[in-house]
Amino acid sequence: MKTITLKTQDDFFDQIGKMASDQNLSKSVLIRKAIQMYQKQLTDKKMVK
């Protein structure tokens, strides 16, 4: 697996940590799932056009 480094504001970092904790996920898994959902959303929009 490859590594991506993300720079973000402290408050956003804290939000990600809370969301991950609330769902019993690591921050990496949460971010991966969010990107996958975004990719699907973009794909679905292209199919509608």
Summary of the structure (lengths in Angstrom):
residues: 49
radius of gyration: 13.3
end to end distance: 34.2
largest distance: 37.7
contacts: 83
relative contact order: 0.10
helix: 71%
strand: 0%
